[in-house]
Structures are given as structure tokens and as C-alpha cells.
Amino acid sequence: MAVALDLWDTILQEAADESRLWGEALKAEPEREPVFSRLGEERYAVGLETIYEGYLLHYGRPRLFAPVDEDTALLLGDYLYAQLRADGLPGDGEAWAATAATLGRGEDARAAWAPGPEGERALANHRRRVQ
């Protein structure tokens, strides 16, 4: 599973290279558990998991980082994740899963997507991280 290690090492190294603050926020024992990247093409994995890690810094329990305070978490999340989450509206996990699973195949594919077993696992993993 060399690809998975490269994915995590890439995210960690690029964040640490970007700022000493991000390097200092790295967890001693990061959780290298993909959530949505398994649903899409491998070439999108680093991007998906990087953006998702930023999302988790804002709204859940990050896998790779343990910022010292909320301000640092917010800044790091903004660095990794440059989008806003709807205020408490349901369906963000489904949007992540559908996007990951159909990335590069167009809006019709995303709109028609329904989770199979791997999608259900991703959604369950997502719910554990944001509750």
C-alpha cells in the first residue's frame, strides 16, 4: 500500500514545508485513514484527502494535525480547505462521497450516484469524524 503512504507523506510534507506553524501542528502519530479518496480515481486522492483534512480542522476531528488552539486550527483548515460548509444542513457527507466517486465524469454522473458498500463505509467514517 505504498500509494497510501505517499498520499499521507505528501500532505504532511507539503504542509510542513509551507509553514513552520503547520509543521509544529503535525500529530506525533497521524491517522492515515482515507475517507473519500477510495471512491474516486487514484490521481485525485491527495487533493481529496487534503481538502477533507482542512474540512476536519474546521468541523471535525483531523487525522494528521493537532493544532495548539482554535485560531491555528482555523488558519490551517483555511490553508488546506478553501470552501465553506453549509450551516448545519445535512448532506455534506453525501456531497463529498458523490464528488469523490464521480470526479472527472461530469455533473450527470454525480447527480445519479448512489453509495455502494465502499460509499457506505466512507459515509460512516465521515460521520464518526464530524459528530
N, C-alpha and C positions, 0 to 999 in steps of 0.2 A: 504494500500500500504506500509506495514511495510518493505517489501523486498527492495523497492526503498530507503527508509530512511537508512536501514542498508548498502546498497551499497555505498551511499554518505558518511555516517558517517565512514565507513571503509576506504575509500580513504583518507578522511580528517585526520582521526586519525593516520593512518599509516604514512602519510607524516609528520605530526606534530611530531610524535614520532621519526622519523628518523633524523630530524634536526630542531633546533630552527629556522633556516632561513626559512624552509618550513612552519613552524607554523606561523611565522610572515607574510608570504605571503598569508595566507588564506583571502579570501574575507569576509567582515563583513556579507554580505548576498549572499551566494553562490547560483548559479543557479543549481538546482537539476533536470536537464532535460537530460534524456538519449537520445543518438543519435542512436547508432548502437546496443546496448545490447538487445533491444527489438526484434531484428531479430534472435537472437540465443537462445541457451539454457540458462536458468537462472544461471546455475552453472558457466558460463563464464562471467557473467555480470560485476563483479568487475574488472576482468582482462581487458576486452574490454574497459570499460569506463576509467580505469586508464591509459592505453596506449593512448587512444584517448585524454585524458586531457593533457598528455605530448605532443602529436602532436599539440594540440591547443596552447600550450605555445610557440611552435616554429613557427607555421604558421597561427594562427587564434586568436580568442578571447576566452580565457579559461573561464570555468564556475565556477571554485572553487577557483582559485588563482588570486591575483593581485600583482605580484612581483614589487618591488620598481624600478627596472631598467632592461634593456635588458640582462645584464650579469646574473642576478639572474633568469630571465625567461629561459634563455638558460640552465643554470645548473639544474633548477627544471624540465624543459622539458626533459633533458637527464636522470634525475633520474626516471621519470615516463615512458619515451618513448625511448627505446634503438634502434631505427631504423632510417633510412634516408628516406626523401621524394625525389622523382624524381624532377629534376629541371624544374618546371613549366609544366610538362607533364600532360595532362588531365587523368582522370580516377581514381584518388586516392579515391574519394568517393565511386565509384562503387566497387573498390577493398575492401574497408572497409566493405561495405554492404554485398557483396558476402561472404567474410570471416566470418563475424558475423553470417549470416543466415545459413551457412553450416558448422560451426565449429564442428569438430569431425566426419564429414561424408565423408571426403576424397576429393581429387582433382577433381574427375569427377563431384561430386555434385556442387562444387564451380564453375567449368567451365560452367556448364549447368544452373546456377542460373540466374533468371531474376526477377527484382523487381516487387512485387505486391504493393498494396496500402500502406502497412506499410513500405516497402522498399523505395517507392517514398517519403513518409514523412521523413524518415531518410536522404535521399539524399538532400531534400530541406533544412532540418535543418542543415546538414553539409555545404551546400553552403552558408547559412547565416553566419556561423561561420568562414569561411575561405576567404571571399571576403572583 
